[in-house]
């Protein structure tokens, strides 16, 4: 199992897969039913490591909670005003998560389409910013990961009946996670 990057937050009892589990918010049996939607502040690209919600999204993704990661990042995307480089980056992560959900649903064409769109966004960010990393994640790795999903989606096996399933060997590993006693550069 991978490393956690956020503060200790509990993972839900299941990873939502449409058609297989109760919808987390709208179904009374859902794992997040009745909980208020998060209203985070916009993520500061220079202090991304301070965004507990962003890091929890990474944890959720790495531990097989793809729909839930999508939700974490979507609330940050909305807080960003849905425009600009941060919003585009978050939108691409949302699409990678959606690709994983589609794989869990055994809908490979949908997974490939989401991966294609995410990859296009990551490529555009690399070209426009001239940066290799964004919010601690390697954009080239993300682009290659999207291409892998797009070109080999059928190789990722999934059983949507399993409550939580990690379908990717690849993990999102943010660079420069600081200890509390170090300065953020």
VOLOSE-957721 format. One record per atom (N, C-alpha, C): residue number from 0; residue in one letter; atom name; x, y, z. Coordinates in Angstrom, 3 decimals, padded with zeros to 6 digits. Layout:
<sites>
k,r,a,c1,c2,c3
NUM,A,CA,X,Y,Z
...
</sites>
This chain:
<sites>
k,r,a,c1,c2,c3
0,X,N,000.846,-001.177,000.000
0,X,CA,000.000,000.000,000.000
0,X,C,000.892,001.241,000.000
1,X,N,000.429,002.282,-000.603
1,X,CA,001.216,003.501,-000.765
1,X,C,001.255,004.380,000.474
2,X,N,001.973,005.445,000.354
2,X,CA,002.135,006.436,001.413
2,X,C,000.971,007.410,001.381
3,X,N,000.565,007.881,002.557
3,X,CA,-000.486,008.907,002.631
3,X,C,000.170,010.279,002.747
4,X,N,-000.450,011.265,002.084
4,X,CA,000.095,012.621,002.054
4,X,C,-000.739,013.626,002.831
5,X,N,-001.964,013.268,003.169
5,X,CA,-002.836,014.192,003.900
5,X,C,-002.859,013.808,005.371
6,X,N,-003.454,014.683,006.161
6,X,CA,-003.655,014.367,007.570
6,X,C,-004.517,013.114,007.649
7,X,N,-004.520,012.481,008.786
7,X,CA,-005.293,011.255,008.926
7,X,C,-006.785,011.546,008.768
8,X,N,-007.304,011.176,007.612
8,X,CA,-008.732,011.229,007.344
8,X,C,-009.158,009.808,007.052
9,X,N,-010.356,009.500,007.450
9,X,CA,-010.852,008.150,007.210
9,X,C,-011.321,008.009,005.770
10,X,N,-010.989,006.881,005.197
10,X,CA,-011.520,006.544,003.888
10,X,C,-012.941,006.000,004.079
11,X,N,-013.799,006.213,003.086
11,X,CA,-015.153,005.667,003.192
11,X,C,-015.144,004.134,003.135
12,X,N,-016.260,003.510,003.507
12,X,CA,-016.297,002.042,003.534
12,X,C,-016.276,001.393,002.154
13,X,N,-016.584,002.156,001.111
13,X,CA,-016.521,001.640,-000.246
13,X,C,-016.174,002.773,-001.196
14,X,N,-015.630,002.395,-002.337
14,X,CA,-015.348,003.345,-003.413
14,X,C,-016.543,003.284,-004.360
15,X,N,-017.158,004.418,-004.593
15,X,CA,-018.376,004.439,-005.407
15,X,C,-018.086,004.045,-006.845
16,X,N,-018.854,003.083,-007.328
16,X,CA,-018.870,002.676,-008.732
16,X,C,-020.331,002.741,-009.152
17,X,N,-020.686,003.668,-010.048
17,X,CA,-022.082,003.793,-010.459
17,X,C,-022.674,002.456,-010.918
18,X,N,-023.868,002.193,-010.426
18,X,CA,-024.550,000.953,-010.773
18,X,C,-024.223,-000.213,-009.863
19,X,N,-023.273,-000.031,-008.952
19,X,CA,-022.869,-001.136,-008.086
19,X,C,-022.997,-000.820,-006.595
20,X,N,-022.997,000.440,-006.255
20,X,CA,-023.078,000.846,-004.853
20,X,C,-024.009,002.040,-004.745
21,X,N,-024.550,002.300,-003.542
21,X,CA,-025.423,003.466,-003.374
21,X,C,-024.654,004.760,-003.653
22,X,N,-025.313,005.682,-004.357
22,X,CA,-024.663,006.976,-004.611
22,X,C,-024.324,007.611,-003.264
23,X,N,-023.085,008.035,-003.090
23,X,CA,-022.637,008.541,-001.798
23,X,C,-023.451,009.702,-001.236
24,X,N,-023.939,010.599,-002.077
24,X,CA,-024.625,011.790,-001.581
24,X,C,-026.153,011.702,-001.668
25,X,N,-026.664,011.134,-002.752
25,X,CA,-028.109,011.190,-002.963
25,X,C,-028.874,010.008,-002.381
26,X,N,-028.207,008.913,-002.101
26,X,CA,-028.868,007.741,-001.544
26,X,C,-028.709,007.738,-000.022
27,X,N,-029.796,007.532,000.727
27,X,CA,-029.683,007.507,002.196
27,X,C,-028.687,006.479,002.721
28,X,N,-028.354,005.463,001.926
28,X,CA,-027.364,004.470,002.336
28,X,C,-025.960,004.832,001.867
29,X,N,-025.821,005.966,001.186
29,X,CA,-024.527,006.388,000.679
29,X,C,-023.575,006.803,001.781
30,X,N,-022.285,006.616,001.550
30,X,CA,-021.285,006.888,002.597
30,X,C,-021.156,008.362,002.959
31,X,N,-021.666,009.264,002.131
31,X,CA,-021.578,010.698,002.441
31,X,C,-022.944,011.366,002.471
32,X,N,-023.985,010.562,002.589
32,X,CA,-025.338,011.111,002.600
32,X,C,-025.516,012.058,003.786
33,X,N,-026.069,013.223,003.501
33,X,CA,-026.346,014.204,004.541
33,X,C,-025.167,015.059,004.947
34,X,N,-023.989,014.750,004.465
34,X,CA,-022.825,015.575,004.794
34,X,C,-022.814,016.798,003.882
35,X,N,-022.474,017.928,004.434
35,X,CA,-022.406,019.162,003.643
35,X,C,-021.271,019.043,002.628
36,X,N,-021.510,019.570,001.429
36,X,CA,-020.441,019.586,000.432
36,X,C,-019.349,020.534,000.893
37,X,N,-018.119,020.174,000.575
37,X,CA,-016.975,020.990,000.985
37,X,C,-016.960,022.293,000.210
38,X,N,-016.614,023.356,000.898
38,X,CA,-016.471,024.686,000.294
38,X,C,-015.060,025.178,000.576
39,X,N,-014.078,024.606,-000.105
39,X,CA,-012.690,024.980,000.188
39,X,C,-012.334,026.337,-000.397
40,X,N,-011.239,026.860,000.091
40,X,CA,-010.655,028.043,-000.539
40,X,C,-009.899,027.574,-001.773
41,X,N,-009.705,028.494,-002.702
41,X,CA,-008.935,028.153,-003.904
41,X,C,-007.523,027.736,-003.490
42,X,N,-006.978,026.780,-004.202
42,X,CA,-005.642,026.286,-003.911
42,X,C,-004.603,027.279,-004.432
43,X,N,-003.634,027.594,-003.602
43,X,CA,-002.526,028.465,-003.995
43,X,C,-001.446,027.576,-004.598
44,X,N,-001.131,027.797,-005.863
44,X,CA,-000.168,026.949,-006.554
44,X,C,001.201,026.976,-005.885
45,X,N,001.541,028.049,-005.211
45,X,CA,002.835,028.144,-004.531
45,X,C,002.833,027.480,-003.164
46,X,N,001.642,027.117,-002.686
46,X,CA,001.534,026.435,-001.392
46,X,C,000.598,025.237,-001.499
47,X,N,000.691,024.532,-002.604
47,X,CA,-000.180,023.379,-002.835
47,X,C,-000.066,022.348,-001.720
48,X,N,001.108,022.233,-001.126
48,X,CA,001.307,021.230,-000.074
48,X,C,000.528,021.572,001.201
49,X,N,-000.020,022.789,001.267
49,X,CA,-000.857,023.197,002.402
49,X,C,-002.328,022.857,002.165
50,X,N,-002.669,022.433,000.956
50,X,CA,-004.067,022.129,000.633
50,X,C,-004.390,020.697,001.040
51,X,N,-004.988,020.573,002.190
51,X,CA,-005.367,019.260,002.710
51,X,C,-006.311,018.538,001.747
52,X,N,-007.177,019.273,001.116
52,X,CA,-008.140,018.673,000.205
52,X,C,-007.450,018.130,-001.057
53,X,N,-006.511,018.873,-001.588
53,X,CA,-005.744,018.416,-002.749
53,X,C,-004.981,017.135,-002.401
54,X,N,-004.300,017.139,-001.261
54,X,CA,-003.520,015.976,-000.848
54,X,C,-004.417,014.784,-000.525
55,X,N,-005.585,015.043,000.063
55,X,CA,-006.513,013.946,000.338
55,X,C,-007.020,013.350,-000.975
56,X,N,-007.206,014.183,-001.992
56,X,CA,-007.567,013.676,-003.309
56,X,C,-006.508,012.724,-003.841
57,X,N,-005.243,013.073,-003.652
57,X,CA,-004.150,012.195,-004.071
57,X,C,-004.222,010.873,-003.304
58,X,N,-004.428,010.957,-001.998
58,X,CA,-004.545,009.737,-001.190
58,X,C,-005.710,008.873,-001.665
59,X,N,-006.857,009.495,-001.871
59,X,CA,-008.019,008.744,-002.325
59,X,C,-007.719,008.037,-003.647
60,X,N,-007.123,008.752,-004.582
60,X,CA,-006.782,008.157,-005.872
60,X,C,-005.827,006.977,-005.693
61,X,N,-004.761,007.186,-004.950
61,X,CA,-003.747,006.144,-004.787
61,X,C,-004.276,004.896,-004.083
62,X,N,-005.312,005.062,-003.258
62,X,CA,-005.853,003.939,-002.493
62,X,C,-007.123,003.358,-003.118
63,X,N,-007.442,003.765,-004.360
63,X,CA,-008.538,003.137,-005.086
63,X,C,-009.899,003.790,-004.962
64,X,N,-009.964,004.979,-004.401
64,X,CA,-011.232,005.713,-004.251
64,X,C,-011.296,006.776,-005.350
65,X,N,-011.519,006.323,-006.567
65,X,CA,-011.398,007.210,-007.725
65,X,C,-012.533,008.228,-007.818
66,X,N,-013.754,007.808,-007.578
66,X,CA,-014.877,008.757,-007.612
66,X,C,-014.716,009.792,-006.500
67,X,N,-014.298,009.351,-005.342
67,X,CA,-014.129,010.242,-004.200
67,X,C,-012.990,011.238,-004.437
68,X,N,-011.909,010.802,-005.095
68,X,CA,-010.825,011.721,-005.462
68,X,C,-011.359,012.783,-006.411
69,X,N,-012.142,012.339,-007.368
69,X,CA,-012.793,013.246,-008.331
69,X,C,-013.568,014.337,-007.577
70,X,N,-014.316,013.951,-006.571
70,X,CA,-015.117,014.904,-005.794
70,X,C,-014.241,015.909,-005.042
71,X,N,-013.169,015.442,-004.441
71,X,CA,-012.254,016.344,-003.727
71,X,C,-011.698,017.395,-004.679
72,X,N,-011.192,016.923,-005.807
72,X,CA,-010.578,017.839,-006.770
72,X,C,-011.610,018.731,-007.449
73,X,N,-012.822,018.223,-007.639
73,X,CA,-013.852,019.044,-008.267
73,X,C,-014.231,020.234,-007.391
74,X,N,-014.282,020.042,-006.086
74,X,CA,-014.602,021.171,-005.205
74,X,C,-013.496,022.225,-005.264
75,X,N,-012.241,021.802,-005.392
75,X,CA,-011.137,022.760,-005.549
75,X,C,-011.201,023.448,-006.911
76,X,N,-011.587,022.702,-007.937
76,X,CA,-011.744,023.262,-009.287
76,X,C,-012.803,024.359,-009.270
77,X,N,-013.922,024.094,-008.598
77,X,CA,-014.982,025.106,-008.484
77,X,C,-014.472,026.327,-007.720
78,X,N,-013.716,026.081,-006.641
78,X,CA,-013.176,027.191,-005.836
78,X,C,-012.197,028.031,-006.642
79,X,N,-011.565,027.435,-007.659
79,X,CA,-010.603,028.168,-008.479
79,X,C,-011.281,029.063,-009.506
80,X,N,-012.597,028.965,-009.607
80,X,CA,-013.319,029.738,-010.604
80,X,C,-013.381,029.037,-011.952
81,X,N,-012.901,027.787,-012.017
81,X,CA,-012.947,026.951,-013.215
81,X,C,-012.144,027.512,-014.386
82,X,N,-011.238,028.437,-014.104
82,X,CA,-010.414,029.030,-015.166
82,X,C,-008.979,029.172,-014.686
83,X,N,-008.068,029.133,-015.630
83,X,CA,-006.653,029.319,-015.327
83,X,C,-005.921,027.996,-015.209
84,X,N,-004.629,028.077,-014.992
84,X,CA,-003.781,026.884,-014.961
84,X,C,-004.131,025.926,-013.829
85,X,N,-004.414,026.450,-012.641
85,X,CA,-004.771,025.568,-011.521
85,X,C,-006.061,024.829,-011.852
86,X,N,-007.045,025.549,-012.361
86,X,CA,-008.323,024.923,-012.718
86,X,C,-008.123,023.865,-013.797
87,X,N,-007.305,024.175,-014.797
87,X,CA,-007.051,023.206,-015.865
87,X,C,-006.374,021.953,-015.309
88,X,N,-005.402,022.142,-014.442
88,X,CA,-004.700,021.018,-013.835
88,X,C,-005.670,020.137,-013.048
89,X,N,-006.506,020.779,-012.227
89,X,CA,-007.481,020.027,-011.437
89,X,C,-008.483,019.313,-012.345
90,X,N,-008.890,019.981,-013.415
90,X,CA,-009.812,019.366,-014.375
90,X,C,-009.191,018.108,-014.978
91,X,N,-007.906,018.146,-015.284
91,X,CA,-007.230,016.972,-015.832
91,X,C,-007.186,015.843,-014.803
92,X,N,-006.912,016.163,-013.541
92,X,CA,-006.925,015.131,-012.494
92,X,C,-008.325,014.535,-012.347
93,X,N,-009.338,015.377,-012.442
93,X,CA,-010.728,014.911,-012.384
93,X,C,-010.980,013.911,-013.514
94,X,N,-010.482,014.221,-014.701
94,X,CA,-010.680,013.335,-015.853
94,X,C,-009.910,012.013,-015.697
95,X,N,-008.729,012.052,-015.106
95,X,CA,-007.996,010.813,-014.849
95,X,C,-008.789,009.955,-013.859
96,X,N,-009.356,010.593,-012.847
96,X,CA,-010.191,009.863,-011.884
96,X,C,-011.418,009.277,-012.571
97,X,N,-012.030,010.058,-013.445
97,X,CA,-013.200,009.573,-014.182
97,X,C,-012.814,008.382,-015.063
98,X,N,-011.626,008.404,-015.648
98,X,CA,-011.158,007.268,-016.442
98,X,C,-011.072,006.021,-015.572
99,X,N,-010.578,006.176,-014.357
99,X,CA,-010.469,005.037,-013.442
99,X,C,-011.857,004.502,-013.072
100,X,N,-012.803,005.399,-012.833
100,X,CA,-014.169,004.959,-012.532
100,X,C,-014.725,004.186,-013.720
101,X,N,-014.490,004.669,-014.925
101,X,CA,-014.967,003.975,-016.128
101,X,C,-014.334,002.588,-016.246
102,X,N,-013.064,002.461,-015.896
102,X,CA,-012.423,001.143,-015.901
102,X,C,-013.112,000.246,-014.887
103,X,N,-013.405,000.779,-013.708
103,X,CA,-014.099,-000.021,-012.691
103,X,C,-015.484,-000.435,-013.162
104,X,N,-016.091,000.373,-014.031
104,X,CA,-017.400,000.038,-014.588
104,X,C,-017.290,-000.864,-015.815
105,X,N,-016.066,-001.174,-016.234
105,X,CA,-015.791,-001.953,-017.450
105,X,C,-016.289,-001.231,-018.694
106,X,N,-016.194,000.088,-018.697
106,X,CA,-016.549,000.925,-019.842
106,X,C,-015.255,001.534,-020.396
107,X,N,-014.532,000.720,-021.142
107,X,CA,-013.189,001.087,-021.565
107,X,C,-013.157,002.245,-022.555
108,X,N,-014.140,002.373,-023.418
108,X,CA,-014.120,003.503,-024.359
108,X,C,-014.255,004.822,-023.609
109,X,N,-015.080,004.860,-022.569
109,X,CA,-015.196,006.061,-021.741
109,X,C,-013.898,006.364,-021.012
110,X,N,-013.230,005.328,-020.540
110,X,CA,-011.948,005.507,-019.852
110,X,C,-010.920,006.107,-020.802
111,X,N,-010.889,005.583,-022.020
111,X,CA,-009.924,006.083,-023.006
111,X,C,-010.205,007.544,-023.354
112,X,N,-011.459,007.902,-023.476
112,X,CA,-011.826,009.288,-023.815
112,X,C,-011.416,010.248,-022.691
113,X,N,-011.692,009.881,-021.464
113,X,CA,-011.286,010.734,-020.331
113,X,C,-009.763,010.856,-020.261
114,X,N,-009.055,009.756,-020.494
114,X,CA,-007.591,009.791,-020.458
114,X,C,-007.046,010.673,-021.572
115,X,N,-007.649,010.604,-022.750
115,X,CA,-007.222,011.456,-023.860
115,X,C,-007.377,012.929,-023.500
116,X,N,-008.530,013.284,-022.963
116,X,CA,-008.778,014.693,-022.601
116,X,C,-007.839,015.157,-021.497
117,X,N,-007.618,014.307,-020.496
117,X,CA,-006.696,014.672,-019.410
117,X,C,-005.291,014.866,-019.957
118,X,N,-004.843,013.937,-020.806
118,X,CA,-003.506,014.043,-021.387
118,X,C,-003.326,015.321,-022.187
119,X,N,-004.349,015.698,-022.934
119,X,CA,-004.277,016.944,-023.709
119,X,C,-004.108,018.156,-022.792
120,X,N,-004.775,018.136,-021.653
120,X,CA,-004.652,019.248,-020.704
120,X,C,-003.249,019.273,-020.092
121,X,N,-002.748,018.111,-019.678
121,X,CA,-001.398,018.067,-019.102
121,X,C,-000.355,018.544,-020.120
122,X,N,-000.501,018.118,-021.364
122,X,CA,000.431,018.540,-022.419
122,X,C,000.363,020.053,-022.608
123,X,N,-000.828,020.604,-022.652
123,X,CA,-001.012,022.051,-022.808
123,X,C,-000.375,022.804,-021.634
124,X,N,-000.540,022.303,-020.418
124,X,CA,000.078,022.946,-019.253
124,X,C,001.602,022.946,-019.361
125,X,N,002.168,021.833,-019.792
125,X,CA,003.626,021.776,-019.953
125,X,C,004.082,022.802,-020.977
126,X,N,003.370,022.882,-022.085
126,X,CA,003.749,023.817,-023.145
126,X,C,003.576,025.269,-022.718
127,X,N,002.471,025.580,-022.054
127,X,CA,002.185,026.968,-021.685
127,X,C,003.005,027.458,-020.510
128,X,N,003.279,026.594,-019.551
128,X,CA,004.004,027.033,-018.358
128,X,C,005.504,026.807,-018.471
129,X,N,005.913,025.874,-019.325
129,X,CA,007.326,025.523,-019.417
129,X,C,007.809,024.768,-018.192
130,X,N,006.882,024.309,-017.363
130,X,CA,007.240,023.596,-016.136
130,X,C,007.112,022.102,-016.324
131,X,N,007.951,021.385,-015.613
131,X,CA,007.885,019.920,-015.614
131,X,C,006.945,019.421,-014.522
132,X,N,006.879,020.160,-013.428
132,X,CA,005.971,019.774,-012.346
132,X,C,004.941,020.869,-012.128
133,X,N,003.789,020.460,-011.625
133,X,CA,002.718,021.402,-011.313
133,X,C,002.028,020.871,-010.074
134,X,N,001.921,021.710,-009.068
134,X,CA,001.341,021.317,-007.775
134,X,C,001.986,020.025,-007.271
135,X,N,003.297,019.928,-007.474
135,X,CA,004.062,018.804,-006.953
135,X,C,004.046,017.554,-007.793
136,X,N,003.236,017.504,-008.842
136,X,CA,003.155,016.294,-009.661
136,X,C,003.878,016.498,-010.987
137,X,N,004.540,015.456,-011.438
137,X,CA,005.312,015.471,-012.672
137,X,C,004.355,015.411,-013.861
138,X,N,004.301,016.483,-014.635
138,X,CA,003.374,016.563,-015.768
138,X,C,003.707,015.539,-016.850
139,X,N,004.978,015.281,-017.083
139,X,CA,005.350,014.284,-018.080
139,X,C,004.881,012.898,-017.651
140,X,N,005.042,012.574,-016.380
140,X,CA,004.538,011.298,-015.849
140,X,C,003.025,011.212,-016.058
141,X,N,002.314,012.295,-015.724
141,X,CA,000.858,012.291,-015.876
141,X,C,000.441,012.106,-017.328
142,X,N,001.149,012.743,-018.236
142,X,CA,000.865,012.589,-019.662
142,X,C,001.114,011.141,-020.108
143,X,N,002.232,010.573,-019.689
143,X,CA,002.525,009.179,-020.040
143,X,C,001.503,008.226,-019.422
144,X,N,001.067,008.525,-018.204
144,X,CA,000.059,007.721,-017.515
144,X,C,-001.265,007.764,-018.289
145,X,N,-001.651,008.939,-018.746
145,X,CA,-002.874,009.075,-019.548
145,X,C,-002.758,008.291,-020.851
146,X,N,-001.597,008.356,-021.482
146,X,CA,-001.376,007.593,-022.711
146,X,C,-001.451,006.090,-022.450
147,X,N,-000.919,005.646,-021.324
147,X,CA,-000.983,004.234,-020.954
147,X,C,-002.433,003.787,-020.800
148,X,N,-003.235,004.590,-020.114
148,X,CA,-004.657,004.256,-019.946
148,X,C,-005.331,004.202,-021.315
149,X,N,-005.065,005.201,-022.119
149,X,CA,-005.723,005.304,-023.426
149,X,C,-005.345,004.144,-024.345
150,X,N,-004.081,003.788,-024.348
150,X,CA,-003.600,002.765,-025.264
150,X,C,-003.771,001.336,-024.756
151,X,N,-003.907,001.181,-023.430
151,X,CA,-003.942,-000.172,-022.858
151,X,C,-005.028,-000.334,-021.792
152,X,N,-006.143,000.340,-021.953
152,X,CA,-007.207,000.281,-020.941
152,X,C,-007.651,-001.145,-020.651
153,X,N,-007.654,-001.982,-021.665
153,X,CA,-008.114,-003.362,-021.484
153,X,C,-007.194,-004.181,-020.580
154,X,N,-005.986,-003.722,-020.344
154,X,CA,-005.061,-004.438,-019.463
154,X,C,-005.347,-004.191,-017.983
155,X,N,-006.096,-003.149,-017.694
155,X,CA,-006.432,-002.855,-016.296
155,X,C,-007.682,-003.645,-015.933
156,X,N,-007.499,-004.602,-015.086
156,X,CA,-008.605,-005.471,-014.676
156,X,C,-009.311,-004.870,-013.472
157,X,N,-010.621,-005.059,-013.447
157,X,CA,-011.383,-004.535,-012.324
157,X,C,-012.583,-005.422,-012.051
158,X,N,-012.919,-005.517,-010.800
158,X,CA,-014.136,-006.190,-010.372
158,X,C,-014.960,-005.155,-009.622
159,X,N,-015.989,-004.588,-010.263
159,X,CA,-016.760,-003.536,-009.604
159,X,C,-017.508,-004.000,-008.356
160,X,N,-017.572,-005.301,-008.137
160,X,CA,-018.224,-005.818,-006.930
160,X,C,-017.341,-005.679,-005.682
161,X,N,-016.043,-005.493,-005.896
161,X,CA,-015.111,-005.327,-004.776
161,X,C,-015.287,-003.911,-004.228
162,X,N,-015.467,-003.750,-002.918
162,X,CA,-015.739,-002.417,-002.364
162,X,C,-014.664,-001.371,-002.658
163,X,N,-013.399,-001.763,-002.636
163,X,CA,-012.295,-000.847,-002.937
163,X,C,-011.259,-001.657,-003.708
164,X,N,-010.826,-001.092,-004.839
164,X,CA,-009.857,-001.811,-005.652
164,X,C,-008.884,-000.817,-006.280
165,X,N,-007.610,-001.032,-006.037
165,X,CA,-006.567,-000.233,-006.677
165,X,C,-006.305,-000.877,-008.033
166,X,N,-006.547,-000.135,-009.108
166,X,CA,-006.408,-000.724,-010.440
166,X,C,-005.129,-000.308,-011.152
167,X,N,-004.417,000.650,-010.605
167,X,CA,-003.181,001.119,-011.231
167,X,C,-001.992,000.849,-010.323
168,X,N,-000.911,000.340,-010.916
168,X,CA,000.347,000.246,-010.178
168,X,C,000.918,001.641,-009.939
169,X,N,000.686,002.528,-010.910
169,X,CA,001.219,003.882,-010.846
169,X,C,000.533,004.657,-009.716
170,X,N,001.334,005.361,-008.962
170,X,CA,000.830,006.185,-007.868
170,X,C,001.143,007.651,-008.164
171,X,N,000.285,008.528,-007.700
171,X,CA,000.561,009.957,-007.766
171,X,C,001.460,010.275,-006.586
172,X,N,002.655,010.759,-006.876
172,X,CA,003.645,011.012,-005.826
172,X,C,004.068,012.468,-005.914
173,X,N,003.524,013.301,-005.037
173,X,CA,003.928,014.708,-005.072
173,X,C,005.349,014.895,-004.568
174,X,N,006.055,015.796,-005.227
174,X,CA,007.409,016.143,-004.812
174,X,C,007.334,017.198,-003.724
175,X,N,008.390,017.271,-002.948
175,X,CA,008.548,018.346,-001.974
175,X,C,007.414,018.428,-000.949
176,X,N,007.085,017.318,-000.337
176,X,CA,006.171,017.349,000.810
176,X,C,007.038,017.663,002.023
177,X,N,006.732,018.746,002.655
177,X,CA,007.570,019.244,003.734
177,X,C,007.096,018.780,005.097
178,X,N,008.067,018.603,005.994
178,X,CA,007.746,018.389,007.406
178,X,C,007.317,019.723,007.981
179,X,N,006.602,019.668,009.079
179,X,CA,006.108,020.893,009.716
179,X,C,007.221,021.841,010.135
180,X,N,008.412,021.310,010.410
180,X,CA,009.493,022.180,010.882
180,X,C,010.352,022.731,009.738
181,X,N,010.048,022.390,008.478
181,X,CA,010.803,022.935,007.359
181,X,C,010.008,024.043,006.701
182,X,N,010.715,024.958,006.069
182,X,CA,010.050,026.040,005.350
182,X,C,009.589,025.557,004.007
183,X,N,008.487,026.129,003.526
183,X,CA,007.973,025.830,002.205
183,X,C,008.660,026.737,001.190
184,X,N,009.320,026.139,000.231
184,X,CA,009.997,026.910,-000.819
184,X,C,009.269,026.761,-002.112
</sites>
